Amino acid sequence: MDQTAQPKKQAALGFIFATLLIDVMGLGIIIPVLPKLIENLIHGDISQASSYAGWLTAAYAGMQFLFAPMIGNLSDKFGRRPVLLCSLLGFGVDYLFSAFAPTIGWLFVGRIIAGVTGASFTTASAYIADISEPEKRAANFGLIGVAFGLGFIIGPVLGGLLGKYDVHYPFIAAAVLALLNATYGYFILPESLAVEHRRPFDIKRANPLGTLIQLKKYKSVIGLAASLFLIYFAVQSVQSVWTFYTIEKFHWNNDWVGYSLGFVGLMVAIVQGGLIRIIIPKLGNERSIWVGLLLYALGLALFAFATKGWMMFAILVPYCLGGIAGPAIQGYISTSVPANEQGELQGGLTSLMSVSSIFGPLLMTLSFYYFTKPNPFFQFPGAPFAIGAVMMLLSALLAVRSFSRN
């Protein structure tokens, strides 16, 4: 290997990490105050706001499902850098719409725009695959988790503090971060996909169903792709309901929601940034996957039946340790695909994530709404977490079955 290649790759990983970190900070800032903003716009309560939040997430995910494969294929033709920059600009526009929305409809417009361009993690995954040796891909994919973790240490805490003064301030701050991120990427982020590894754009391979069908040609990918789909679906219980659940059950304010999500970020950063580089090589990809999935399931089950607010912090430890599963699966899958098809692969996996993000938030938020509204069959705010735990167990069974077949 060229002696100068490794330092350049490490620098490129640093650039993509910083880009994702700022991106996740922008996302994390708005989470503590989103329920209050929706409540204000619909003139309703927290239970009603949760159902609107599910539809907002579904609108974003629906657009991402339709456009992510095209974005992935465009990145295979034109490179990762221009696609990533357009994605960041789309998020900036979304946050501005949200910050100044006079009605709930404007929030949907912003989410649709962000969904069309929202390919930052898709393109980042392809970027990392471009510059990683096969044996290091699982560890390098963990950088996405580290960026997510650190972004969620800073973002939600900052959002909770800004939300004290005005519910719109966190959205303005998120817009500024996204636009600064695009500027940073324009001047600093290098291109990762060499010209010789690019391929012509094929519209047949750029439609969502076509991209999903393309996954079938890799026999070892199908079972793990289904397992990954269930993970994406199950974690929607946390991503879509956490704020509403903790406000409803433990009466947390914006500060405590922000602190809890900051702790999530700290745990994710520890697991993805350090432990994953120790655990996955020792356990191997296969064992890391099913052990991680079992920890995920345990954490979700405990969330569902927690009786005190402090328990949520304690339970986050096993839940976040389950995060070793995702990078292990991605590393396992990516080694089955040629270099010039990594964008298409990541677009296909993002399509799976988008399908789960269309139906997952709806299932989780509507189940939360049903079990917290007046006169339900029985009161059970933790229902979404119980559903997620069952899905994690099914994902583990699929993964084990896939390994036995391979």
Phi, psi and omega per residue, in radians:
M1 nan 2.481 3.074
D2 -1.002 2.259 -3.066
Q3 -1.141 -0.416 -3.141
T4 -1.532 -0.178 -3.049
A5 -1.230 -0.727 -3.050
Q6 -1.115 -0.810 3.087
P7 -1.045 -0.642 3.125
K8 -1.138 -0.701 3.125
K9 -1.148 -0.709 3.117
Q10 -1.117 -0.681 3.097
A11 -1.126 -0.720 3.134
A12 -1.109 -0.696 3.083
L13 -1.085 -0.659 3.094
G14 -1.104 -0.727 3.128
F15 -1.097 -0.828 -3.092
I16 -1.185 -0.589 3.094
F17 -1.103 -0.812 -3.125
A18 -1.113 -0.691 3.121
T19 -1.070 -0.818 3.136
L20 -1.170 -0.641 3.136
L21 -1.027 -0.853 -3.136
I22 -1.129 -0.658 3.126
D23 -1.074 -0.818 -3.115
V24 -1.221 -0.597 3.059
M25 -1.003 -0.761 3.125
G26 -1.081 -0.696 3.105
L27 -1.178 -0.760 -3.085
G28 -1.169 -0.538 -3.106
I29 -1.049 -0.642 -2.996
I30 -1.491 -0.292 -3.002
I31 -1.085 -0.794 -3.099
P32 -1.090 -0.479 -3.034
V33 -1.829 -0.123 -3.108
L34 -1.031 -0.779 3.117
P35 -0.995 -0.727 -3.123
K36 -1.169 -0.698 3.118
L37 -1.074 -0.793 3.135
I38 -1.119 -0.754 3.094
E39 -0.959 -0.780 -3.121
N40 -1.119 -0.713 -3.061
L41 -1.300 -0.567 -3.118
I42 -1.722 -0.120 -3.108
H43 0.968 0.827 -3.116
G44 -2.244 -2.884 3.141
D45 -1.848 -3.106 -3.041
I46 -1.146 -0.604 -3.141
S47 -1.154 -0.781 3.104
Q48 -1.162 -0.674 3.141
A49 -1.072 -0.584 -3.123
S50 -1.088 -0.648 -3.138
S51 -1.204 -0.660 3.063
Y52 -1.125 -0.670 3.114
A53 -1.063 -0.673 3.097
G54 -1.092 -0.743 3.128
W55 -1.202 -0.607 3.071
L56 -1.093 -0.777 3.114
T57 -1.127 -0.685 3.129
A58 -1.129 -0.648 3.109
A59 -1.106 -0.778 3.096
Y60 -1.085 -0.839 -3.084
A61 -1.166 -0.624 3.117
G62 -1.078 -0.762 3.101
M63 -1.161 -0.669 3.132
Q64 -1.158 -0.651 3.091
F65 -1.058 -0.735 -3.113
L66 -1.244 -0.623 -2.967
F67 -1.857 -0.337 -3.107
A68 -1.026 -0.742 3.110
P69 -1.065 -0.674 3.096
M70 -1.122 -0.736 3.123
I71 -1.090 -0.756 3.125
G72 -1.090 -0.735 3.118
N73 -1.209 -0.651 3.065
L74 -1.096 -0.623 3.121
S75 -1.222 -0.484 3.054
D76 -1.238 -0.439 -3.139
K77 -1.619 -0.826 -3.014
F78 -1.780 -0.143 -3.110
G79 1.823 2.888 -3.058
R80 -1.394 -0.601 -2.970
R81 -1.053 -0.944 -3.094
P82 -1.102 -0.606 3.133
V83 -1.161 -0.731 -3.141
L84 -1.114 -0.708 -3.136
L85 -1.128 -0.727 3.100
C86 -1.096 -0.650 3.116
S87 -1.082 -0.775 -3.124
L88 -1.132 -0.660 3.085
L89 -1.109 -0.681 3.111
G90 -1.067 -0.710 3.098
F91 -1.145 -0.666 3.103
G92 -1.055 -0.741 3.104
V93 -1.116 -0.738 3.130
D94 -1.011 -0.839 -3.110
Y95 -1.121 -0.610 3.096
L96 -1.161 -0.735 3.064
F97 -1.008 -0.775 -3.109
S98 -1.159 -0.686 -3.081
A99 -1.110 -0.618 -3.040
F100 -1.998 0.328 -3.094
A101 -1.160 2.152 3.071
P102 -1.477 -0.358 3.137
T103 -2.431 2.912 3.131
I104 -1.098 -0.486 -3.137
G105 -1.058 -0.606 3.127
W106 -1.163 -0.552 3.066
L107 -1.108 -0.672 3.119
F108 -1.161 -0.680 3.108
V109 -1.051 -0.806 3.133
G110 -1.088 -0.745 3.137
R111 -1.118 -0.625 3.114
I112 -1.159 -0.764 3.107
I113 -1.069 -0.783 3.137
A114 -1.129 -0.621 3.128
G115 -1.154 -0.656 3.127
V116 -1.116 -0.744 -3.058
T117 -1.731 -0.080 -2.963
G118 -1.324 1.314 -3.109
A119 -2.125 0.410 -3.043
S120 -1.082 -0.771 -3.105
F121 -1.321 -0.576 3.055
T122 -1.054 -0.903 -3.087
T123 -1.209 -0.624 3.097
A124 -1.108 -0.686 3.111
S125 -1.104 -0.760 3.092
A126 -1.129 -0.673 3.117
Y127 -1.036 -0.835 -3.134
I128 -1.116 -0.705 3.101
A129 -1.087 -0.618 -3.137
D130 -1.042 -0.695 -2.946
I131 -1.875 0.197 -3.089
S132 -1.975 2.403 2.967
E133 -1.222 2.609 -3.072
P134 -0.892 -0.692 -3.073
E135 -1.297 -0.210 -3.120
K136 -1.895 0.023 -3.038
R137 -1.141 -0.752 -3.115
A138 -1.043 -0.777 3.133
A139 -1.137 -0.722 -3.129
N140 -1.226 -0.597 3.035
F141 -1.081 -0.462 3.090
G142 -1.101 -0.363 3.093
L143 -1.079 -0.549 3.074
I144 -1.070 -0.739 3.102
G145 -1.149 -0.631 3.107
V146 -1.133 -0.793 3.111
A147 -1.058 -0.727 3.088
F148 -1.060 -0.771 -3.105
G149 -1.126 -0.897 -3.120
L150 -1.143 -0.672 3.108
G151 -1.074 -0.580 3.138
F152 -1.514 -0.150 2.944
I153 -1.326 -0.782 -3.029
I154 -1.482 -0.845 -2.990
G155 -1.031 -1.015 -3.090
P156 -1.106 -0.642 3.108
V157 -1.107 -0.785 3.107
L158 -1.110 -0.718 3.125
G159 -1.096 -0.711 3.105
G160 -1.101 -0.687 -3.139
L161 -1.220 -0.767 3.124
L162 -1.152 -0.616 -3.120
G163 -1.136 -0.326 3.086
K164 -1.091 -0.588 -3.051
Y165 -1.561 -0.729 3.117
D166 -2.846 2.363 -3.077
V167 -1.154 -0.294 -3.120
H168 -1.526 -0.367 -3.052
Y169 -1.035 -0.743 3.130
P170 -1.056 -0.571 3.130
F171 -1.237 -0.661 3.080
I172 -1.129 -0.749 3.111
A173 -1.091 -0.698 3.127
A174 -1.124 -0.684 3.104
A175 -1.097 -0.754 3.126
V176 -1.076 -0.768 3.128
L177 -1.073 -0.780 -3.119
A178 -1.098 -0.744 -3.119
L179 -1.247 -0.637 3.039
L180 -1.132 -0.635 3.118
N181 -1.094 -0.757 3.111
A182 -1.085 -0.710 3.108
T183 -1.128 -0.760 3.098
Y184 -1.019 -0.827 -3.131
G185 -1.108 -0.647 -3.124
Y186 -1.071 -0.702 -3.068
F187 -1.598 -0.439 -2.971
I188 -1.964 -0.717 -2.971
L189 -1.225 2.113 3.104
P190 -1.452 2.842 3.041
E191 -1.358 2.467 -3.086
S192 -1.840 -0.393 -3.043
L193 -1.669 1.947 3.131
A194 -1.100 2.627 -3.095
V195 -1.020 -0.663 -3.097
E196 -1.210 -0.275 3.125
H197 -1.710 0.045 3.139
R198 -1.481 2.787 -3.116
R199 -2.397 2.737 -3.139
P200 -1.094 2.610 3.097
F201 -1.306 2.273 3.140
D202 -2.166 1.957 -3.071
I203 -1.071 -0.509 3.129
K204 -1.148 -0.511 3.137
R205 -1.633 0.035 -3.074
A206 -1.891 0.072 3.066
N207 -1.639 2.646 -2.993
P208 -1.041 -0.751 -3.134
L209 -1.215 -0.666 3.123
G210 -1.096 -0.689 -3.141
T211 -1.175 -0.682 3.088
L212 -1.130 -0.690 3.127
I213 -1.122 -0.612 3.138
Q214 -1.044 -0.492 3.129
L215 -1.094 -0.433 -3.078
K216 -1.161 -0.420 -3.078
K217 -1.272 -0.214 3.059
Y218 -1.830 1.714 -2.991
K219 -1.002 -0.635 -3.086
S220 -1.322 -0.191 -3.051
V221 -1.544 -0.527 -2.934
I222 -1.016 -0.925 -3.097
G223 -1.101 -0.729 -3.133
L224 -1.263 -0.553 3.059
A225 -1.102 -0.715 3.085
A226 -1.128 -0.690 3.092
S227 -1.090 -0.748 3.125
L228 -1.117 -0.659 3.104
F229 -1.039 -0.765 3.141
L230 -1.169 -0.597 3.061
I231 -1.093 -0.871 3.128
Y232 -0.970 -0.743 -3.113
F233 -1.148 -0.794 -3.055
A234 -1.160 -0.692 -3.086
V235 -1.228 -0.215 3.042
Q236 -1.082 -0.409 3.093
S237 -1.076 -0.659 3.108
V238 -1.411 -0.831 -3.056
Q239 -1.138 -0.597 -3.051
S240 -1.629 -0.447 -2.927
V241 -2.032 -0.318 -3.007
W242 -0.842 -0.922 -3.077
T243 -1.094 -0.798 -3.124
F244 -1.139 -0.730 -3.111
Y245 -1.096 -0.827 -3.085
T246 -1.244 -0.552 3.063
I247 -1.212 -0.779 -3.094
E248 -1.205 -0.828 -2.984
K249 -1.514 -0.655 -3.055
F250 -1.977 -0.001 3.096
H251 1.030 0.696 3.097
W252 -1.248 2.592 2.998
N253 -1.682 -3.087 -3.116
N254 -1.001 -0.654 -3.127
D255 -1.040 -0.878 -3.067
W256 -1.219 -0.584 3.024
V257 -1.070 -0.789 3.115
G258 -1.090 -0.738 3.128
Y259 -1.110 -0.725 -3.117
S260 -1.129 -0.743 3.125
L261 -1.223 -0.549 3.026
G262 -1.101 -0.666 3.082
F263 -1.172 -0.657 3.027
V264 -0.980 -0.831 -3.134
G265 -1.059 -0.726 3.120
L266 -1.072 -0.798 -3.134
M267 -1.128 -0.748 3.129
V268 -1.102 -0.716 3.137
A269 -1.112 -0.705 3.122
I270 -1.122 -0.808 -3.104
V271 -1.185 -0.899 -3.044
Q272 -1.318 -0.557 -3.081
G273 -1.506 -0.448 -3.082
G274 -2.223 -1.037 -3.025
L275 -1.078 -0.621 -3.075
I276 -1.087 -0.563 -3.131
R277 -1.327 -0.246 3.073
I278 -1.731 -0.783 -3.016
I279 -1.220 -0.838 -3.050
I280 -1.105 -0.796 3.086
P281 -1.072 -0.597 -3.119
K282 -1.324 -0.753 -3.114
L283 -1.480 -0.465 -2.997
G284 1.517 2.765 -3.092
N285 -1.033 -0.790 -3.023
E286 -1.114 -0.879 -3.117
R287 -1.183 -0.616 3.112
S288 -1.061 -0.626 -3.105
I289 -1.153 -0.929 -3.053
W290 -1.314 -0.516 3.041
V291 -1.131 -0.774 3.111
G292 -1.055 -0.716 -3.129
L293 -1.164 -0.649 3.094
L294 -1.169 -0.651 3.083
L295 -1.163 -0.710 3.051
Y296 -0.973 -0.866 -3.098
A297 -1.067 -0.739 3.124
L298 -1.066 -0.817 -3.128
G299 -1.063 -0.772 -3.131
L300 -1.129 -0.709 3.118
A301 -1.093 -0.708 3.135
L302 -1.199 -0.658 3.056
F303 -0.977 -0.759 -3.031
A304 -1.039 -0.548 -3.024
F305 -2.014 0.241 3.102
A306 -1.082 2.468 -3.111
T307 -1.979 -0.261 3.137
K308 -2.261 2.593 -3.117
G309 -1.041 -0.661 -3.104
W310 -1.122 -0.440 3.131
M311 -1.096 -0.559 -3.130
M312 -1.076 -0.649 3.100
F313 -1.170 -0.769 -3.118
A314 -1.141 -0.719 -3.092
I315 -1.217 -0.416 3.118
L316 -1.065 -0.397 -3.127
V317 -1.125 -1.016 3.100
P318 -1.135 -0.615 -3.140
Y319 -1.060 -0.831 -3.117
C320 -1.224 -0.526 3.047
L321 -1.082 -0.465 3.054
G322 -1.084 -0.240 -3.135
G323 -1.136 -0.115 3.058
I324 -1.199 -0.341 -3.054
A325 -1.201 -0.781 -3.035
G326 -1.050 -0.978 3.118
P327 -1.062 -0.587 3.108
A328 -1.122 -0.730 3.104
I329 -1.164 -0.781 3.138
Q330 -1.082 -0.738 3.104
G331 -1.093 -0.721 3.135
Y332 -1.108 -0.790 -3.105
I333 -1.203 -0.763 -3.029
S334 -1.130 -0.451 3.127
T335 -1.260 -0.162 3.141
S336 -1.614 -0.004 -2.996
V337 -2.159 2.380 3.118
P338 -1.091 2.811 -3.063
A339 -1.056 -0.674 -3.071
N340 -1.430 0.130 3.093
E341 -2.142 0.174 -3.129
Q342 -1.122 -0.660 3.106
G343 -1.104 -0.732 3.106
E344 -1.126 -0.733 3.106
L345 -1.045 -0.887 -3.107
Q346 -1.147 -0.557 3.041
G347 -1.127 -0.693 3.093
G348 -1.137 -0.755 3.117
L349 -1.155 -0.628 3.086
T350 -1.184 -0.577 3.057
S351 -1.091 -0.712 3.059
L352 -1.050 -0.777 3.132
M353 -1.087 -0.679 -3.114
S354 -1.201 -0.687 3.083
V355 -1.059 -0.773 3.117
S356 -1.150 -0.550 -3.125
S357 -1.404 -0.227 3.011
I358 -1.372 -0.881 -3.023
F359 -1.608 -0.509 -3.127
G360 -1.048 -0.949 3.138
P361 -1.065 -0.628 3.116
L362 -1.110 -0.824 3.129
L363 -1.080 -0.806 -3.049
M364 -1.225 -0.793 -3.095
T365 -1.274 -0.640 3.115
L366 -1.224 -0.602 3.062
S367 -1.192 -0.672 3.053
F368 -1.084 -0.791 3.128
Y369 -1.048 -0.790 -3.100
Y370 -1.088 -0.757 -3.046
F371 -1.497 0.041 3.068
T372 -2.121 -0.193 3.132
K373 -1.227 2.906 3.092
P374 -1.072 2.355 3.047
N375 1.036 0.894 2.995
P376 -1.344 3.099 3.085
F377 -1.009 -0.774 2.927
F378 -2.782 2.672 -3.112
Q379 -1.335 2.133 3.111
F380 -2.735 1.377 -3.134
P381 -1.035 -0.412 -3.109
G382 -1.429 0.107 -3.102
A383 -0.932 -0.757 -3.140
P384 -1.041 -0.656 3.140
F385 -1.200 -0.647 3.096
A386 -1.117 -0.712 3.082
I387 -1.083 -0.765 3.132
G388 -1.084 -0.661 3.134
A389 -1.094 -0.740 3.116
V390 -1.089 -0.717 -3.141
M391 -1.154 -0.643 3.091
M392 -1.109 -0.692 3.093
L393 -1.127 -0.713 3.084
L394 -1.109 -0.679 3.101
S395 -1.073 -0.735 3.113
A396 -1.092 -0.726 3.115
L397 -1.104 -0.721 3.108
L398 -1.112 -0.730 -3.136
A399 -1.102 -0.819 3.138
V400 -1.064 -0.738 3.128
R401 -1.106 -0.690 3.127
S402 -1.116 -0.729 3.132
F403 -1.131 -0.691 -3.122
S404 -1.143 -0.593 3.126
R405 -1.268 -0.585 -3.116
N406 -1.398 nan nan
